[in-house]
Amino acid sequence: MTADRLDSSCPSRRSARPLARWCGAALGSLLLVPLGAVGCGADDATNLAPPPRGQGQQFKMVSTLTPGQEIERCQFFVAPPEGLNINHDEVRYTPGSHHVLLYLTPYQQLPTQDERGRARDTSTIMDCPEGATADWQVTGVLAGAQKREGGSMITYPPDTAFKVPGGAVLLMNTHYLNASNEPLTAETRVNVYTIPDDKLRQQGGLLFYYNPFIHIGPHSRSSARMRCDISSDIQLTNVQSHMHKRGVNYEAFIAEPAGAGSPGMQPLYQNTEWENVPVRTFEPALTIRAGSSLDYRCDYKNDEDRTVIQGASTKDEMCMLIGSYYPRQPELEGCKNPRWVGTGSKSCQVSMSCAIAALSARDTEGFYGCVVDSCEAASQPLSDALLCFFSQGNGACQSKCKGPAGADCNDCVSQACASKFSACTQTRC
């Protein structure tokens, strides 16, 4: 298997976003997509008062949707000069949405251009129809929820917090669907509760894992499974799932390291809900040892006449694991070296060749299906080969792969990834 038969540029923009980390785009963590019943009134959001003075801050977004409109909207905020030590969060939003997220960004001041080079008025609420991370850089998630009341994402012990620098630029993202015949006023409030510097003993973080390899044929069942390595000891304080309406079951396990006292797959979380998602909280926190992996799987049933793949709209699906933990290890938070585990019977070589052919043909659905149809034994070499390919030889070929991929780019990627492609070719199911 060589790279001279493939286009080492990213696949189509829609399919590339979940692989942005390996295509070099600075899209950060992917957003959740809301799927909820639409209603009227703002009581769900307006009954959340701001934190007491000196104990946190409230961020609020209010906008109006026309009848039948579905839209994602974004708004920038700036952290106070003294910064924020976020210990936990609380979220409320009006009916019509299924999530809200508050991101930390790397910007030193409000940007005036998005990632596509377009001038934007960032002083007010903006439409971001393809999701916040399509247009703006983010480096982490600070708060959020999948329920209109409760089920927030961040929970730490009293001496632990996610530390936000003074003056940091934050980005709130909501996604609303107005299925009614009347205008809808959508309101979201996010409270972040803080602790003072003299109470802070350690920093916390948020695991935000996203599996892009979802492919569910018409009137069929399918699964998406991914494994993420944990390279340092961490304490997990809560965990939750995220799927869309075709999700019928979700399971997450801790794969203990070799030589552990209780080796094997230890149950972590199970859930059959896609909408009112339960959050499992650990008190005291659950220790996950270095060398372990988090292995999670989403099961789907598709009753539609079309194939469903991953994506950021209500027509698509998602498979995520979200959990707050400490002490913070930023390299763990986006599943740096994921292993995508297929649920089919195709060998690594067949699956990689299939993926290459699908990318060359701009066949997004086929591309995801190639990985989903691979056998479990192919997961490591196939994932390694795909990561090497999309990172252009782990960055070794970036100078030769600028612009449309040509012979020099393909030759470079072929050479840089030769060992990964060879290992894939030699793996049997």
C-alpha positions as CSV (number, residue, x, y, z in Angstrom):
1,M,0.0,0.0,0.0
2,T,1.5,3.3,-1.0
3,A,0.4,6.9,-0.9
4,D,0.9,7.6,-4.6
5,R,-2.6,6.3,-5.2
6,L,-4.3,8.7,-2.8
7,D,-5.0,12.3,-2.4
8,S,-3.4,13.3,0.9
9,S,-5.3,16.5,1.2
10,C,-8.3,16.4,3.6
11,P,-11.6,14.9,2.5
12,S,-14.5,17.1,1.8
13,R,-15.0,19.9,4.4
14,R,-17.9,18.2,6.0
15,S,-16.1,14.9,6.5
16,A,-12.8,16.6,7.4
17,R,-14.0,18.4,10.5
18,P,-13.9,15.4,12.8
19,L,-10.4,14.7,11.5
20,A,-9.3,18.3,11.7
21,R,-6.7,17.5,14.4
22,W,-4.9,15.3,11.8
23,C,-5.6,17.5,8.8
24,G,-4.0,20.5,10.6
25,A,-7.1,22.6,11.0
26,A,-7.4,24.3,14.3
27,L,-11.0,23.4,15.0
28,G,-10.6,22.1,18.5
29,S,-13.2,20.1,20.2
30,L,-16.4,19.4,18.3
31,L,-19.7,20.7,19.5
32,L,-22.7,18.8,20.6
33,V,-25.8,18.9,18.4
34,P,-29.2,19.7,20.0
35,L,-32.3,17.6,19.3
36,G,-35.1,18.6,21.6
37,A,-38.8,19.4,21.6
38,V,-39.6,23.0,21.0
39,G,-41.7,25.1,23.4
40,C,-42.5,28.6,24.4
41,G,-41.6,30.8,27.3
42,A,-38.3,31.7,29.0
43,D,-38.9,30.4,32.6
44,D,-36.4,27.6,32.1
45,A,-33.5,30.0,31.7
46,T,-34.6,33.2,33.5
47,N,-35.0,31.4,36.8
48,L,-31.3,30.9,37.1
49,A,-29.9,33.8,39.1
50,P,-26.2,34.8,38.7
51,P,-23.7,33.5,41.3
52,P,-23.3,35.6,44.4
53,R,-20.8,38.4,44.1
54,G,-17.2,37.1,44.2
55,Q,-18.3,33.5,43.7
56,G,-18.6,33.3,39.9
57,Q,-20.0,34.8,36.8
58,Q,-23.1,34.4,34.6
59,F,-22.9,34.4,30.7
60,K,-26.2,34.9,28.9
61,M,-27.2,34.7,25.2
62,V,-30.7,35.8,24.0
63,S,-31.8,35.6,20.3
64,T,-34.9,35.1,18.2
65,L,-35.6,32.4,15.7
66,T,-38.2,32.7,12.9
67,P,-40.8,30.0,12.5
68,G,-39.3,26.7,11.3
69,Q,-35.7,28.0,11.6
70,E,-32.8,25.8,12.8
71,I,-29.6,27.6,13.5
72,E,-26.4,27.6,15.6
73,R,-25.4,30.9,17.1
74,C,-22.2,32.0,18.8
75,Q,-21.2,34.9,21.1
76,F,-17.8,35.9,22.4
77,F,-17.2,37.0,26.0
78,V,-14.1,38.2,27.9
79,A,-13.1,36.8,31.3
80,P,-12.6,39.3,34.1
81,P,-9.0,40.7,34.6
82,E,-8.6,38.5,37.7
83,G,-9.5,35.3,35.7
84,L,-11.8,32.5,36.7
85,N,-11.1,29.4,38.8
86,I,-14.1,27.3,37.7
87,N,-15.1,24.7,40.2
88,H,-18.5,23.7,38.8
89,D,-21.2,25.0,36.4
90,E,-24.9,25.3,36.1
91,V,-26.9,25.8,32.9
92,R,-30.4,26.7,32.0
93,Y,-31.9,27.2,28.5
94,T,-35.4,27.6,27.0
95,P,-37.0,24.7,25.1
96,G,-35.9,24.1,21.6
97,S,-32.3,23.1,22.2
98,H,-30.5,20.1,23.6
99,H,-27.2,21.6,24.6
100,V,-25.1,24.7,25.3
101,L,-21.3,24.9,25.4
102,L,-18.9,27.5,26.7
103,Y,-15.5,27.2,25.1
104,L,-12.1,28.6,26.0
105,T,-10.3,30.1,23.0
106,P,-6.6,30.9,22.3
107,Y,-7.4,34.5,21.2
108,Q,-5.8,37.3,23.2
109,Q,-8.5,39.7,22.1
110,L,-11.8,39.5,20.2
111,P,-10.9,38.3,16.7
112,T,-12.1,40.3,13.7
113,Q,-11.7,37.5,11.1
114,D,-12.8,33.9,11.3
115,E,-10.7,30.9,10.3
116,R,-11.8,31.3,6.6
117,G,-10.4,34.9,6.5
118,R,-13.8,36.6,6.5
119,A,-14.4,39.8,8.4
120,R,-16.9,39.3,11.3
121,D,-18.6,41.6,13.8
122,T,-17.7,39.7,16.9
123,S,-19.1,42.3,19.3
124,T,-22.6,40.7,19.1
125,I,-24.4,37.4,18.6
126,M,-23.3,35.7,15.3
127,D,-24.8,32.9,13.2
128,C,-22.4,30.0,13.0
129,P,-24.5,27.5,10.9
130,E,-21.7,24.9,10.6
131,G,-20.9,25.0,14.3
132,A,-18.6,27.1,16.4
133,T,-15.5,25.2,15.7
134,A,-15.9,25.5,11.9
135,D,-15.1,29.2,12.1
136,W,-13.3,29.8,15.4
137,Q,-10.4,28.2,17.3
138,V,-11.1,26.6,20.7
139,T,-8.8,25.0,23.2
140,G,-11.2,23.5,25.7
141,V,-14.7,23.3,27.1
142,L,-15.4,25.2,30.3
143,A,-19.1,24.5,30.9
144,G,-22.1,23.0,29.2
145,A,-25.2,20.8,29.5
146,Q,-27.4,18.4,27.6
147,K,-30.4,19.0,29.8
148,R,-32.4,22.2,30.3
149,E,-32.1,21.7,34.0
150,G,-29.2,19.9,35.6
151,G,-26.7,17.5,34.2
152,S,-23.9,20.0,33.9
153,M,-20.5,19.0,32.7
154,I,-18.0,20.4,35.2
155,T,-17.8,19.0,38.8
156,Y,-14.7,19.2,41.0
157,P,-13.7,18.8,44.6
158,P,-13.7,22.1,46.7
159,D,-9.9,22.7,46.1
160,T,-9.9,22.0,42.3
161,A,-10.8,24.2,39.4
162,F,-10.4,24.8,35.7
163,K,-8.1,27.9,35.6
164,V,-9.1,30.6,33.1
165,P,-6.5,33.4,32.6
166,G,-7.6,37.0,33.2
167,G,-8.9,38.6,30.0
168,A,-9.2,35.2,28.2
169,V,-11.7,35.2,25.3
170,L,-14.6,32.7,25.7
171,L,-17.1,31.5,23.2
172,M,-20.7,30.4,23.9
173,N,-22.4,28.2,21.3
174,T,-26.1,27.2,21.2
175,H,-28.1,25.3,18.5
176,Y,-31.8,25.9,18.4
177,L,-34.7,24.4,16.4
178,N,-37.9,26.3,16.2
179,A,-40.5,23.8,15.0
180,S,-43.4,26.1,15.7
181,N,-45.3,28.5,13.5
182,E,-44.4,31.4,15.8
183,P,-41.2,33.3,16.5
184,L,-39.2,31.8,19.3
185,T,-37.1,33.7,21.9
186,A,-34.2,31.5,22.8
187,E,-32.4,32.3,26.0
188,T,-29.4,30.5,27.5
189,R,-27.7,31.2,30.9
190,V,-24.4,29.6,32.0
191,N,-23.2,30.1,35.6
192,V,-19.6,29.3,36.4
193,Y,-19.0,29.0,40.1
194,T,-15.4,29.9,41.2
195,I,-13.0,29.4,44.1
196,P,-10.4,32.0,45.2
197,D,-6.7,31.5,44.4
198,D,-5.8,30.6,48.0
199,K,-8.3,27.7,47.9
200,L,-6.9,26.3,44.6
201,R,-4.7,23.2,45.1
202,Q,-4.9,21.6,41.6
203,Q,-6.4,22.2,38.2
204,G,-9.2,20.1,36.6
205,G,-10.0,19.4,33.0
206,L,-12.7,17.9,30.7
207,L,-12.4,14.8,28.6
208,F,-14.2,15.5,25.3
209,Y,-14.0,12.5,23.0
210,Y,-15.6,12.4,19.6
211,N,-15.7,9.4,17.2
212,P,-16.3,10.6,13.6
213,F,-16.6,7.0,12.1
214,I,-20.3,6.5,12.1
215,H,-22.1,4.8,9.2
216,I,-25.6,3.5,9.5
217,G,-27.2,2.1,6.4
218,P,-31.0,2.5,5.6
219,H,-33.2,0.5,7.8
220,S,-30.3,-1.1,9.6
221,R,-28.3,-1.2,12.8
222,S,-24.7,-0.2,13.3
223,S,-22.2,0.7,16.0
224,A,-19.3,3.2,16.5
225,R,-16.5,2.3,18.9
226,M,-13.4,4.2,19.9
227,R,-10.6,3.7,22.5
228,C,-8.5,6.5,24.0
229,D,-5.4,5.9,26.0
230,I,-4.8,7.4,29.5
231,S,-1.1,8.1,29.9
232,S,-1.2,9.6,33.4
233,D,-3.1,8.8,36.6
234,I,-6.3,10.8,36.7
235,Q,-9.4,11.1,39.0
236,L,-12.7,11.0,37.1
237,T,-15.5,13.0,38.8
238,N,-18.3,12.4,36.3
239,V,-19.1,11.0,32.9
240,Q,-21.9,11.2,30.3
241,S,-22.7,10.1,26.8
242,H,-23.9,12.0,23.7
243,M,-25.8,10.5,20.7
244,H,-28.7,11.7,18.5
245,K,-32.1,10.2,18.1
246,R,-30.9,7.0,16.4
247,G,-28.9,6.0,19.4
248,V,-30.4,3.0,21.3
249,N,-27.5,2.0,23.6
250,Y,-24.2,3.4,24.9
251,E,-21.5,1.6,26.9
252,A,-18.2,2.8,28.2
253,F,-15.5,0.7,29.8
254,I,-12.1,1.1,31.5
255,A,-9.6,-1.2,29.8
256,E,-7.1,-1.8,32.6
257,P,-3.3,-1.9,31.8
258,A,-1.5,-5.2,31.6
259,G,-0.4,-6.5,35.0
260,A,-3.2,-4.7,36.8
261,G,-4.9,-6.3,39.8
262,S,-8.2,-6.4,37.9
263,P,-7.3,-6.6,34.2
264,G,-9.9,-6.6,31.4
265,M,-12.8,-4.3,30.6
266,Q,-14.3,-2.8,33.7
267,P,-17.8,-1.2,33.2
268,L,-17.8,2.6,33.6
269,Y,-21.1,3.9,32.2
270,Q,-24.2,2.6,30.4
271,N,-27.1,4.5,29.0
272,T,-30.0,4.0,26.5
273,E,-31.1,7.7,26.3
274,W,-30.1,10.1,23.6
275,E,-32.1,13.1,24.9
276,N,-32.4,13.3,28.7
277,V,-28.9,12.0,29.2
278,P,-28.0,10.9,32.7
279,V,-24.7,12.0,34.2
280,R,-22.8,9.5,36.4
281,T,-21.0,11.3,39.3
282,F,-18.3,9.7,41.3
283,E,-17.9,10.7,45.0
284,P,-15.1,10.1,45.8
285,A,-13.6,10.5,42.3
286,L,-12.8,7.3,40.4
287,T,-9.1,6.6,39.9
288,I,-8.0,5.7,36.3
289,R,-4.5,4.5,36.2
290,A,-1.8,5.4,33.6
291,G,-1.7,2.8,30.9
292,S,-5.5,2.3,31.0
293,S,-7.8,3.2,28.1
294,L,-11.4,4.5,27.9
295,D,-13.3,2.3,25.4
296,Y,-16.8,3.4,24.4
297,R,-19.4,2.3,22.0
298,C,-22.6,3.8,20.5
299,D,-25.2,1.5,19.0
300,Y,-27.7,2.8,16.5
301,K,-30.9,1.9,14.7
302,N,-31.7,3.7,11.5
303,D,-35.4,3.6,10.4
304,E,-34.8,6.1,7.5
305,D,-34.5,5.4,3.8
306,R,-31.0,6.9,3.7
307,T,-27.6,6.3,5.1
308,V,-26.8,8.3,8.3
309,I,-23.2,9.4,9.1
310,Q,-21.6,11.7,11.6
311,G,-22.2,15.4,11.4
312,A,-23.4,18.6,13.1
313,S,-27.0,18.7,12.0
314,T,-30.2,17.0,13.2
315,K,-30.0,14.7,10.2
316,D,-26.6,13.3,11.3
317,E,-25.4,11.3,14.3
318,M,-22.7,11.6,17.0
319,C,-20.8,9.4,19.4
320,M,-19.1,11.1,22.3
321,L,-17.7,10.5,25.8
322,I,-17.6,13.6,28.1
323,G,-16.2,13.6,31.6
324,S,-14.6,16.0,34.1
325,Y,-11.4,15.0,35.9
326,Y,-8.3,16.1,37.7
327,P,-5.4,16.8,37.8
328,R,-5.5,18.4,34.3
329,Q,-3.5,16.9,31.5
330,P,-4.4,18.8,28.3
331,E,-2.9,16.1,26.1
332,L,-5.6,13.7,27.3
333,E,-8.6,15.9,26.6
334,G,-9.1,15.3,22.9
335,C,-8.1,11.6,22.5
336,K,-4.7,12.4,21.1
337,N,-4.0,9.0,19.7
338,P,-7.5,7.4,19.1
339,R,-8.1,3.9,18.1
340,W,-11.2,3.4,16.0
341,V,-12.6,-0.1,16.4
342,G,-14.6,-1.4,13.5
343,T,-17.5,-3.8,14.0
344,G,-17.2,-5.7,10.7
345,S,-15.0,-8.4,9.2
346,K,-12.8,-6.5,6.6
347,S,-9.0,-6.7,7.0
348,C,-6.8,-3.6,7.6
349,Q,-5.5,-3.7,4.0
350,V,-9.0,-4.0,2.5
351,S,-10.3,-1.2,4.8
352,M,-7.4,1.2,4.1
353,S,-7.7,0.6,0.3
354,C,-11.4,1.2,0.6
355,A,-10.9,4.4,2.5
356,I,-8.4,5.7,-0.1
357,A,-10.7,4.9,-3.0
358,A,-13.6,6.6,-1.2
359,L,-11.6,9.8,-0.5
360,S,-10.4,9.9,-4.1
361,A,-14.0,9.7,-5.3
362,R,-15.1,12.3,-2.7
363,D,-17.4,9.6,-1.3
364,T,-18.0,10.8,2.3
365,E,-20.4,8.1,3.2
366,G,-18.2,5.4,1.8
367,F,-15.2,6.7,3.6
368,Y,-16.8,6.3,7.0
369,G,-18.2,2.9,6.1
370,C,-14.8,1.6,5.2
371,V,-13.6,2.0,8.8
372,V,-16.8,0.9,10.4
373,D,-16.7,-2.4,8.4
374,S,-13.2,-3.2,9.5
375,C,-12.5,-6.0,11.9
376,E,-11.5,-5.4,15.5
377,A,-8.0,-6.8,15.0
378,A,-7.4,-4.0,12.4
379,S,-8.2,-1.2,14.8
380,Q,-4.6,-0.3,15.8
381,P,-2.8,-0.5,12.5
382,L,-5.7,1.1,10.6
383,S,-6.0,4.0,13.0
384,D,-2.2,4.5,12.9
385,A,-2.2,4.5,9.1
386,L,-5.1,7.0,8.9
387,L,-3.6,9.3,11.5
388,C,-0.3,9.3,9.7
389,F,-2.0,9.9,6.4
390,F,-4.1,12.9,7.6
391,S,-1.3,14.4,9.5
392,Q,0.8,14.3,6.3
393,G,3.4,12.0,7.7
394,N,3.0,13.5,11.3
395,G,3.9,16.9,9.8
396,A,6.9,15.8,7.9
397,C,5.3,16.6,4.5
398,Q,3.5,19.9,5.2
399,S,5.8,22.0,3.0
400,K,5.3,19.6,0.1
401,C,1.6,19.3,0.6
402,K,0.5,22.9,0.6
403,G,-2.3,23.5,-1.8
404,P,-3.7,20.7,-4.0
405,A,-1.9,17.4,-3.4
406,G,0.6,16.5,-6.1
407,A,3.2,13.8,-6.8
408,D,5.8,15.4,-4.4
409,C,3.2,15.4,-1.6
410,N,2.1,11.8,-2.2
411,D,5.7,10.6,-2.5
412,C,6.5,12.2,0.8
413,V,3.5,10.9,2.6
414,S,4.2,7.4,1.2
415,Q,7.7,7.4,2.5
416,A,6.9,9.0,5.9
417,C,4.0,6.6,6.5
418,A,5.6,3.5,4.9
419,S,5.9,1.6,8.2
420,K,2.3,2.3,9.2
421,F,1.0,1.2,5.8
422,S,3.2,-1.9,5.9
423,A,1.9,-2.9,9.4
424,C,-1.7,-2.4,8.1
425,T,-1.0,-4.6,5.1
426,Q,0.4,-7.4,7.2
427,T,-2.5,-7.5,9.8
428,R,-5.0,-10.3,9.5
429,C,-8.5,-10.5,11.1
